[in-house]
Amino acid sequence: MTHVFIINPVAGSRDRTKEYTAAIEKSCGSRGLDYRIHVTVAPGDATRIAKEYAQTGKPLRLYACGGDGTLNEVAAGAAGFDNAAVTVFSGGSGNDFVKLFNEPKAFFDLERLLDCEEAQFDLLRCNDDYALNICSVGLDARIGTDVSNYKRLPFLSGFRAYAVSAVVNTIRGVSEHYLVEIDGERIDGEQTMICACNGRFYGGGFNPVPDADPADGLMDVLLVTKVSRLKVAAVVGKYKDGKYKQYPDLIRHFRTKQVDILCDRATPVNLDGELRMAQKVQFRIAEERLRFFYPKGLVWQKTKAWAEV
């Protein structure tokens, strides 16, 4: 078994390469493990490195050292290779996917990650890309896309940048026209946003479908129809907290394998926190599944065991 650590030096608020390396050398060295360390230098590097190792056919554990974007890239590289299992050694700013588990902080502890259990998780396809967590189109994708622009301005880091982006994008327009096809239904009209959930959390705190199951072979899709600027804060608040059922006339919930969206023009698409631009968008359950490993004793199913841990 080879343990491959793929470090993203630009994940999170600062470069943690030295911290990661020290922890890896200490834990893996003391256990006598066969390990490799790679540091990415450009977008897509983590996918390339993961795929090159996976193609050898040798038993692997791949550690995405960073946040959700790094995990997304490593998972994409391992997709379709049964010899490779994937996890995240957390160090990003959001670390949203692992909030699926009852103890997300355990993913910051390499000793606990080395003593692991494993599950088979679904993967999403967004056009030609893979995603593990949540994809979306609409207001939330536009807000998230613009946050990086505002972070460059003085005094606008963290939540302040998100808040400014939310205000600006709400002023620009809450909804857009989409043609949506889902479960044999054709929906032609103004929509505020559409999200496809495999995991449960994104955007640093949004939990739109608290019961989403990443191993059930289905996506949980929420379609938020056009709302007024006066009502958008209340509706998005309920959406954020997973209380979509309180607005059945505005937020529709589907459990499905595929949704197709045709936009009037190329629009931002959120892919596990990464930006894509597309006019035609297809979210679907991928044929491939992902071996995901996690610290022993953690649970992710919303069952009695969750409440007892």
C-alpha positions in Angstrom: 0.0 0.0 0.0 1.4 3.4 -1.0 0.1 6.6 0.7 0.2 9.5 -1.7 -0.1 13.0 -0.2 -1.0 15.8 -2.7 -0.5 19.2 -1.1 -2.2 22.3 -2.5 -0.1 25.3 -1.2 -2.8 27.9 -2.1 -5.7 26.2 -0.2 -7.0 28.1 2.7 -5.7 31.4 4.0 -2.0 30.5 4.0 0.5 28.0 2.7 0.6 24.9 5.0 3.1 22.9 3.0 5.7 22.8 5.9 3.1 21.8 8.4 1.7 19.1 6.2 5.1 17.7 5.4 6.2 17.6 9.0 3.0 15.8 10.1 3.3 13.3 7.2 6.9 12.5 7.8 6.3 12.1 11.6 3.2 9.9 11.3 4.1 7.8 8.3 7.7 7.5 9.3 6.9 6.2 12.8 4.6 3.6 11.2 7.1 2.5 8.5 4.6 3.3 5.7 5.5 3.7 2.1 4.5 7.3 1.3 5.0 10.0 -1.3 4.6 13.8 -1.0 3.7 16.0 -4.0 3.0 19.8 -4.0 0.8 21.2 -6.7 2.0 24.2 -8.8 -1.1 24.8 -11.0 -4.8 24.1 -11.2 -5.4 20.5 -12.4 -2.1 19.2 -11.0 -3.8 17.3 -8.2 -6.0 15.5 -10.8 -3.0 14.7 -13.0 -0.9 13.3 -10.0 -3.8 11.2 -8.7 -4.5 9.7 -12.1 -0.9 8.9 -12.8 -0.7 6.9 -9.5 -4.1 5.3 -10.0 -3.1 4.1 -13.5 -0.3 2.0 -12.0 -2.9 -0.4 -10.7 -1.1 -0.6 -7.3 -3.1 -0.3 -4.0 -3.2 3.4 -3.1 -4.5 5.8 -0.5 -4.7 9.3 -1.9 -4.8 12.2 0.5 -6.0 15.6 -0.7 -4.1 18.0 1.5 -6.2 21.2 1.3 -9.9 22.0 1.0 -12.9 21.1 -1.1 -11.3 22.2 -4.4 -8.3 20.0 -3.8 -10.5 17.0 -2.8 -12.5 17.6 -6.0 -9.3 17.4 -8.2 -8.0 14.3 -6.4 -11.4 12.5 -6.6 -11.5 13.3 -10.4 -8.1 11.7 -10.9 -9.1 8.6 -9.0 -12.5 8.2 -10.6 -12.9 4.8 -12.2 -9.9 3.2 -10.5 -10.8 0.5 -8.0 -7.3 0.3 -6.6 -7.4 3.9 -5.3 -9.1 5.2 -2.2 -9.4 9.0 -1.5 -9.7 11.2 1.5 -9.0 14.8 2.5 -6.4 15.8 5.1 -8.2 19.1 5.8 -6.6 22.5 5.5 -8.8 24.6 3.3 -11.1 27.5 4.2 -14.4 25.7 3.9 -13.8 21.9 4.2 -17.5 21.5 3.5 -17.7 17.9 2.2 -16.4 16.4 5.5 -19.2 18.2 7.4 -21.2 15.2 6.2 -19.5 13.3 9.1 -20.4 13.6 12.8 -16.8 14.8 13.6 -15.4 16.9 10.8 -12.4 18.1 12.8 -11.0 14.5 12.8 -9.9 15.1 9.2 -7.3 17.5 10.5 -5.7 14.7 12.4 -3.4 12.5 10.3 -3.0 9.9 13.0 -6.8 9.3 12.9 -6.9 9.3 9.1 -4.3 6.5 9.0 -6.6 4.4 11.2 -9.5 4.4 8.8 -12.8 2.9 7.6 -14.1 3.1 4.0 -17.3 3.8 2.1 -18.4 3.8 -1.5 -19.7 7.2 -2.5 -21.4 8.4 -5.6 -19.8 11.0 -7.9 -21.6 13.7 -9.8 -20.8 14.6 -13.4 -21.2 18.3 -14.4 -20.9 18.2 -18.2 -17.4 16.7 -18.6 -16.2 17.3 -15.0 -16.6 15.3 -11.9 -17.9 16.6 -8.5 -18.1 14.9 -5.2 -20.2 17.4 -3.1 -22.6 19.9 -4.6 -23.0 21.7 -7.9 -25.2 24.7 -8.6 -26.4 27.3 -11.1 -27.9 30.7 -10.4 -27.7 33.3 -7.7 -25.5 31.3 -5.3 -23.1 30.3 -8.0 -22.8 34.0 -9.1 -22.2 35.1 -5.5 -19.5 32.5 -5.0 -17.9 33.3 -8.3 -17.5 37.0 -7.4 -16.2 36.5 -3.8 -12.6 36.2 -5.0 -12.9 39.6 -6.7 -13.9 41.3 -3.5 -11.3 39.5 -1.3 -8.6 41.5 -3.1 -10.0 44.8 -1.7 -8.9 46.2 1.7 -10.9 45.1 4.7 -13.1 42.7 2.7 -11.8 39.2 3.7 -13.9 36.2 4.8 -17.6 36.7 5.3 -17.4 40.5 4.4 -16.4 39.6 0.9 -19.3 37.1 0.7 -21.7 39.7 2.1 -20.7 42.3 -0.4 -20.9 39.8 -3.3 -24.4 38.8 -2.2 -25.6 42.4 -2.1 -24.1 43.3 -5.5 -25.5 40.2 -7.2 -28.9 40.7 -5.7 -29.0 44.2 -7.1 -28.0 42.9 -10.5 -30.9 40.5 -10.5 -32.2 37.7 -8.4 -33.3 35.3 -11.1 -32.5 34.2 -14.7 -34.4 32.4 -17.4 -33.6 28.7 -17.7 -35.1 25.7 -19.5 -34.9 22.8 -17.0 -35.7 19.2 -17.8 -36.0 16.8 -14.8 -37.8 13.5 -14.3 -39.6 13.9 -17.6 -40.9 17.4 -16.7 -40.0 20.5 -18.8 -39.8 23.7 -16.7 -39.5 26.9 -18.7 -39.2 30.0 -16.7 -37.3 32.3 -14.3 -35.4 30.6 -11.6 -33.3 31.9 -8.7 -31.0 28.9 -8.4 -30.7 25.2 -8.9 -28.5 22.9 -6.9 -27.6 19.3 -7.2 -26.6 17.7 -3.9 -24.5 14.6 -3.3 -23.1 15.9 0.0 -24.9 18.2 2.5 -22.9 21.4 3.0 -21.4 24.0 0.7 -20.6 27.7 0.6 -19.1 27.7 4.1 -22.4 27.1 5.8 -25.2 26.3 3.4 -27.0 23.0 4.3 -29.8 22.8 1.7 -30.7 19.1 2.0 -29.7 17.9 5.5 -30.7 14.3 4.6 -28.8 14.0 1.3 -27.1 10.6 1.1 -23.9 10.3 -1.0 -24.3 6.6 -1.4 -27.9 6.2 -2.5 -27.3 6.5 -6.3 -29.5 9.7 -6.5 -29.0 13.5 -6.4 -31.1 15.7 -4.2 -32.0 18.6 -6.5 -33.6 21.9 -5.3 -35.1 24.2 -7.8 -35.8 27.7 -6.3 -38.2 29.6 -8.6 -38.2 33.4 -9.1 -38.5 35.4 -5.9 -38.6 39.2 -5.4 -35.7 41.1 -4.0 -37.7 41.8 -0.9 -38.4 38.1 -0.3 -35.0 36.7 -1.4 -33.3 37.0 2.0 -36.0 35.0 3.8 -36.2 32.3 1.1 -32.4 31.9 0.8 -32.3 31.8 4.6 -34.6 28.8 4.7 -32.8 27.2 1.7 -29.5 27.7 3.6 -30.8 26.0 6.7 -32.4 23.0 4.9 -35.9 24.2 5.6 -37.0 24.2 2.0 -40.3 22.5 2.9 -41.5 25.7 4.4 -41.7 27.2 0.9 -43.3 24.5 -1.2 -44.6 27.0 -3.7 -41.1 28.5 -4.3 -38.7 25.6 -3.7 -39.2 22.2 -5.3 -37.3 19.1 -4.3 -36.4 16.2 -6.6 -34.5 13.0 -6.0 -33.2 12.0 -9.4 -30.2 10.8 -11.5 -30.1 13.7 -13.9 -31.1 17.3 -14.6 -30.5 19.3 -17.8 -30.4 23.1 -17.8 -30.3 25.4 -20.8 -29.4 29.0 -20.0 -29.9 32.0 -22.3 -26.2 32.6 -22.2 -23.0 31.2 -20.6 -23.5 31.4 -16.9 -21.3 30.6 -13.8 -21.6 27.0 -12.5 -20.4 26.1 -9.1 -18.6 22.7 -9.1 -17.5 21.9 -5.5 -16.6 25.5 -5.1 -14.8 25.8 -8.4 -16.0 27.9 -11.3 -17.1 26.7 -14.7 -18.9 28.7 -17.4 -21.5 27.0 -19.5 -24.7 27.7 -21.4 -25.8 24.0 -21.4 -25.4 22.3 -18.0 -26.1 18.7 -17.2 -25.8 17.4 -13.7 -26.0 13.6 -13.4 -24.9 10.6 -11.3 -21.7 9.3 -12.7 -21.2 5.7 -13.6 -18.1 5.6 -11.5 -18.1 5.5 -7.7 -15.4 6.6 -5.3 -13.8 4.7 -2.5 -13.7 7.3 0.3 -11.9 6.6 3.6 -12.3 8.4 6.9 -11.2 8.2 10.5 -12.3 5.0 12.3 -15.5 5.4 14.4 -17.0 8.4 12.5 -20.4 8.0 11.0 -22.1 9.9 8.1 -25.5 8.2 7.9 -28.3 10.0 9.6 -29.2 7.0 11.8 -29.5 6.1 15.5 -25.7 5.6 15.5 -25.2 9.3 14.6 -27.1 10.5 17.7 -25.2 8.1 19.9 -21.7 9.2 18.9 
